[in-house]
Amino acid sequence: MRLLIDNALSPLVAKALQAAGYSTLHVRDIGMQAADDETIFQWCAAEDRVVVSADTDFGTLLALRDASKPSVVLMRHWAQRHPHKQAEVLLSNLPRVRDLLEVGAIVVIERARIRIRRLPLFGKHEDKEP
């Protein structure tokens, strides 16, 4: 699974995921730190990367499309947490949702739960909570 960490999260999160063996880039690594969400979204779809962000706009972009890629991991209420804690939460949860992210899903990681919706959002899929 290939990941792109959005500017809403620290490059330290990308480094921690890389150290754990994930193919991970931060938007700064590819010169897209000033890119708008739509551009990042399109790049991830073309490069088959999962967007990892704390920016809820990516959920809105998914709702406007009838597509199964790119997948999105949304860290809700985690933006103000230390990057080490953000990476720890991702590392403990990515293995459980990997298969769904590879076929197309939005995974919302909140403090008390994880919500998963298969893509496209308005398709006929079952929603899951691990």
Buried (B, 14 or more C-beta within 10 A) or exposed (E): BBBBBBBBBBBBBBBBBBEEEBEBBBBBBEEBEEBEBEEBBBBBBEEEBBBBBBBEBBBEBBEEBEBBBBBBBBBBEBEEBEBEEBBBBBBEBBEEBEEBBBEBBBBBBEEEEBBBBBBBBEEEBEEBEE
